[in-house]
Structures are given as structure tokens and as C-alpha cells.
Amino acid sequence: MPRFTVALGWFLQIAGVLLMPLFVAGSFYLFALGCGMSTTGCRLTAGQRFMQLAFSSESWWFWGVLLLLAAMVWLGYYLRAKARLAH
């Protein structure tokens, strides 16, 4: 069981660390695509508008996904540390 726990811990950490920047980049790309299609009424650059969105009250989905990914990384570390202490 400790080997599985360590492997799962590594998987969760690696997946979380890799998916975090991909999620941010993907969200920015989709938002910039919407600005480029003139469907969101962008008068600012895509970067300025994205930062405005990221810190608004409508960004619960953005921070929620980032929080879940951070929890994956933490859980992976916790599982690896717990398996190390079990030996």
C-alpha cells in the first residue's frame, strides 16, 4: 500500500503543477479569443481585461479551479509524507 500511496502522491503533485499554468493560459486564451471576436465589448487589451476579470466578483470559477489544483498538489505531498513516515 505505501508504494501505491507514493505513486498516487507523485501523480497528484505532477498533475496539479502541470495543470495550473495550463488552466491559466487556457482561460486567458479563451478570454482573448472572445475579445478578438468582439463579443465581450473589449475596450482594453486582453491582458488588462483578463486581470480585471480575475479580481472581480465573477471570478469564482477561476479561483475555484485553481484552489482545487492547489489542493491536489497539497494532497500529493501529504500522501508522500505520510507514506514516508509509515516506514
Buried (B, 14 or more C-beta within 10 A) or exposed (E): EBEEBBEBBBEBBEBBBEBBEEBBEEBBEEBBEBBEEEEBEBEEEBEEBBEEBBEEEEBEEBEEBBEEBEEBBEBBBBBBEEBEEEE
